Amino acid sequence: MAYDLVVIGSGPGGYVCAVKAAQLGLKVAVVEKRATYGGTCLNIGCIPSKALLHASEMYSHAAHGMDALGIEGLTPKLNLMKMLAHKDATVKSNVDGVAFLFKKNKIDGIQGTGKVLGAGKVGVTSDKGEEQVLETKAIVIATGSDVAGIPGVKVDIDETVIVSSTGAIALEKVPENLIVVGGGVIGLELGSVWMRLGSKVTVVEYLDTILGGMDGEVSKQFQRMLAKQGMDIRVGAKVTGVEKTKSGAKVTFEPVKGGEATTIEADVVLIATGRRPYTDGLGLAEAGVALDSRGRVEIDGHFQTNVAGIYAIGDVVRGPMLAHKAEDEGVALAEILAGQAGHVNYDVIPSVVYTQPEVASVGKTEEELKAAGTAYKVGKFPFSANGRARAMLATDGFVKILSDKETDRVLGGHIVGFGAGEMIHEITVLMEFGGSAEDLARTCHAHPTMSEAVKEAALGAFFKPIHM
Ligand SMILES: Cc1cc2nc3c(=O)[nH]c(=O)nc-3n(C[C@H](O)[C@H](O)[C@H](O)COP(=O)(O)OP(=O)(O)OC[C@H]3O[C@@H](n4cnc5c(N)ncnc54)[C@H](O)[C@@H]3O)c2cc1C
């Protein structure tokens, strides 16, 4: 059987590319080495972490957040195994959903490890050691990413005491103390989960700020909010050692600027220092497929590698390691392979940190606009001045809109606050259509909603907010 397209990897990049290509009439196979489809995101990433974030947030709310609303006397009892079962059930329904989509779209799902044998040929070795070669017009590499270690430090991740995110979503006991190495999205999300369930959490971050790359004002305020919740955050700290002890593990770090080293101990250490593109065993060197200096598969503007007929998308190529970026690349590539015009607008990719409050951002940060010498206007509106936020006791945070000083076109939007991850999309759609702060400010928003703060921030960038 010859295919139009063989996709290696069934994460958000691979499975979405396969479904779209099949919808456009191509004959498609997907090779996946895991027992279930859905990749990192559905199995051990986005989906299980959000199940735990939601459940732990409900727990913490029931324990601490209801008195002021007149709901007293709640003393929730944690059943961690049941919470983990909820997470596992959520994963199962999502990965089963991908299997259903493959069936519906007549996509051949093939269990096994794929290897690129050259343009037009993919070798597959199943778990049982059976081998086959698939013939295809096009190959899509969508093999994603894997946990990166700490540069220059040997760390023995055993997924019970020293864990990656994979172990951190499956701990069967709430650690008394948890050290998180890395103050990025994954570290702060999973640190929040265990902090809400009772752990004393210490975050050790190399940079001067958590959430490096986010708008500076946003990350500063957010750091204060997490500290208020009880997270001990040490920034500007270089980790030089992570070792197991009799009772847990210890982490040694020193100020990046130089100075004395500190060692702290915990029962669990989470290594959340980022992810690396995953191309192990794919045979790319033998097939002549070029990687860049950071180990990512090099592609052109149409996702094609240096070898004709071999393409790559998702975490394994340049750009933010986000599921929706991988999905959009999958759709665009399927369209290109079907003879249509596929395109991804990399200037308008939202990103969300699913903590409480949430942090969401799209487009440029103020620091990026300054560095590029762009003349810009800023509109800001705090949730403390929003009626719905007051009613919900969700007044922490603000909306910030950045627009071009000359044209008023919105260049970036940043939100810290309850529901930020949903609200960011109105700014995203506006930016996709090249809208201005005035457009956003003149769009009628239902009252009372948190989203009115977005409108008010836009009013602030365009002229003046009303309610401040
Ligand atoms: C804890 C955590 C939380 C996250 N939360 C979010 C979030 O909330 N939002 C978000 O946007 N992103 C999140 N991410 C990132 C997101 O998971 C990735 O950006 C996304 O999964 C990338 O999709 P992908 O298709 O490129 O690769 P992956 O999802 O990594 O899928 C690659 C697949 O390829 C398979 N594979 C690899 N090599 C082979 C081979 N040789 N043969 C066969 N199969 C192979 C792998 O088994 C895997 O299933 C999170 C990540 C983690 C770890």
The ligand as an SDF file (V2000), in Angstrom:
LIG
                    3D

 53 58  0  0  0  0  0  0  0  0999 V2000
    3.7740   18.9160   31.5680 C   0  0  0  0  0  0  0  0  0  0  0  0
    3.5300   19.6100   30.2480 C   0  0  0  0  0  0  0  0  0  0  0  0
    2.4640   20.4810   30.1400 C   0  0  0  0  0  0  0  0  0  0  0  0
    2.2180   21.1080   28.9280 C   0  0  0  0  0  0  0  0  0  0  0  0
    1.1580   21.9620   28.8580 N   0  0  0  0  0  0  0  0  0  0  0  0
    0.8890   22.5950   27.7050 C   0  0  0  0  0  0  0  0  0  0  0  0
   -0.2340   23.4410   27.5870 C   0  0  0  0  0  0  0  0  0  0  0  0
   -0.9990   23.6190   28.5260 O   0  0  0  0  0  0  0  0  0  0  0  0
   -0.4530   24.0480   26.4010 N   0  0  0  0  0  0  0  0  0  0  0  0
    0.3700   23.8710   25.3290 C   0  0  0  0  0  0  0  0  0  0  0  0
    0.1300   24.4620   24.2770 O   0  0  0  0  0  0  0  0  0  0  0  0
    1.4490   23.0680   25.4020 N   0  0  0  0  0  0  0  0  0  0  0  0
    1.7210   22.4210   26.5530 C   0  0  0  0  0  0  0  0  0  0  0  0
    2.7850   21.5710   26.6240 N   0  0  0  0  0  0  0  0  0  0  0  0
    3.6220   21.4080   25.4170 C   0  0  0  0  0  0  0  0  0  0  0  0
    2.9600   20.4500   24.4270 C   0  0  0  0  0  0  0  0  0  0  0  0
    2.7670   19.2140   25.0530 O   0  0  0  0  0  0  0  0  0  0  0  0
    3.7920   20.3070   23.1790 C   0  0  0  0  0  0  0  0  0  0  0  0
    4.0460   21.5760   22.6150 O   0  0  0  0  0  0  0  0  0  0  0  0
    3.0930   19.4410   22.1400 C   0  0  0  0  0  0  0  0  0  0  0  0
    2.8040   18.1710   22.6530 O   0  0  0  0  0  0  0  0  0  0  0  0
    3.9470   19.2980   20.8740 C   0  0  0  0  0  0  0  0  0  0  0  0
    3.2810   18.4990   19.9600 O   0  0  0  0  0  0  0  0  0  0  0  0
    4.0800   17.6300   18.8790 P   0  0  0  0  0  0  0  0  0  0  0  0
    3.0250   17.0010   18.0340 O   0  0  0  0  0  0  0  0  0  0  0  0
    5.1060   18.4460   18.2200 O   0  0  0  0  0  0  0  0  0  0  0  0
    4.8750   16.5150   19.7050 O   0  0  0  0  0  0  0  0  0  0  0  0
    4.4910   15.5080   20.8780 P   0  0  0  0  0  0  0  0  0  0  0  0
    3.2030   15.8390   21.5010 O   0  0  0  0  0  0  0  0  0  0  0  0
    5.6880   15.4430   21.7450 O   0  0  0  0  0  0  0  0  0  0  0  0
    4.2730   14.1280   20.1310 O   0  0  0  0  0  0  0  0  0  0  0  0
    5.3130   13.4440   19.5110 C   0  0  0  0  0  0  0  0  0  0  0  0
    4.9500   11.9890   19.4250 C   0  0  0  0  0  0  0  0  0  0  0  0
    5.9000   11.3590   18.5680 O   0  0  0  0  0  0  0  0  0  0  0  0
    6.1590   10.0640   19.0710 C   0  0  0  0  0  0  0  0  0  0  0  0
    7.4400    9.6370   18.5130 N   0  0  0  0  0  0  0  0  0  0  0  0
    8.6660   10.1810   18.7150 C   0  0  0  0  0  0  0  0  0  0  0  0
    9.5900    9.5390   17.9830 N   0  0  0  0  0  0  0  0  0  0  0  0
    8.9430    8.5560   17.3160 C   0  0  0  0  0  0  0  0  0  0  0  0
    9.3410    7.5650   16.3850 C   0  0  0  0  0  0  0  0  0  0  0  0
   10.6100    7.4630   15.9850 N   0  0  0  0  0  0  0  0  0  0  0  0
    8.3990    6.7280   15.9160 N   0  0  0  0  0  0  0  0  0  0  0  0
    7.0940    6.8120   16.3030 C   0  0  0  0  0  0  0  0  0  0  0  0
    6.6710    7.7400   17.1570 N   0  0  0  0  0  0  0  0  0  0  0  0
    7.5780    8.6130   17.6560 C   0  0  0  0  0  0  0  0  0  0  0  0
    6.1690   10.2480   20.5630 C   0  0  0  0  0  0  0  0  0  0  0  0
    5.9340    9.0120   21.2240 O   0  0  0  0  0  0  0  0  0  0  0  0
    5.0180   11.2520   20.7490 C   0  0  0  0  0  0  0  0  0  0  0  0
    3.8110   10.5680   20.9850 O   0  0  0  0  0  0  0  0  0  0  0  0
    3.0480   20.8910   27.8150 C   0  0  0  0  0  0  0  0  0  0  0  0
    4.1200   19.9950   27.9120 C   0  0  0  0  0  0  0  0  0  0  0  0
    4.3500   19.3570   29.1160 C   0  0  0  0  0  0  0  0  0  0  0  0
    5.4980   18.3780   29.2060 C   0  0  0  0  0  0  0  0  0  0  0  0
  1  2  1  0
  2  3  1  0
  2 52  2  0
  3  4  2  0
  4  5  1  0
  4 50  1  0
  5  6  2  0
  6  7  1  0
  6 13  1  0
  7  8  2  0
  7  9  1  0
  9 10  1  0
 10 11  2  0
 10 12  1  0
 12 13  2  0
 13 14  1  0
 14 15  1  0
 14 50  1  0
 15 16  1  0
 16 17  1  0
 16 18  1  0
 18 19  1  0
 18 20  1  0
 20 21  1  0
 20 22  1  0
 22 23  1  0
 23 24  1  0
 24 25  2  0
 24 26  1  0
 24 27  1  0
 27 28  1  0
 28 29  2  0
 28 30  1  0
 28 31  1  0
 31 32  1  0
 32 33  1  0
 33 34  1  0
 33 48  1  0
 34 35  1  0
 35 36  1  0
 35 46  1  0
 36 37  1  0
 36 45  1  0
 37 38  2  0
 38 39  1  0
 39 40  1  0
 39 45  2  0
 40 41  1  0
 40 42  2  0
 42 43  1  0
 43 44  2  0
 44 45  1  0
 46 47  1  0
 46 48  1  0
 48 49  1  0
 50 51  2  0
 51 52  1  0
 52 53  1  0
M  END
$$$$
